[in-house]
Amino acid sequence: MLKLAALAALGYGAYRYVQNQRRAPDPRPVPIAGGPLSSDARVQPTPDAPTL
């Protein structure tokens, strides 16, 4: 029974090690198209309507 507990602890430690190695060291923020809204932004009623 002691061997089984030691083997389980070793397996769990290896699992945690692999998970930490797969994780990206510094995840970059996802770029979002558009950015902040300007003061002269308007909502168009239809997408095909020309902007004024």
Secondary structure, DSSP 8 states (H G I E B T S, - for coil): -HHHHHHHHHHHHHHHHHHHHHS-SS------SS-S--TT----SSTTS---
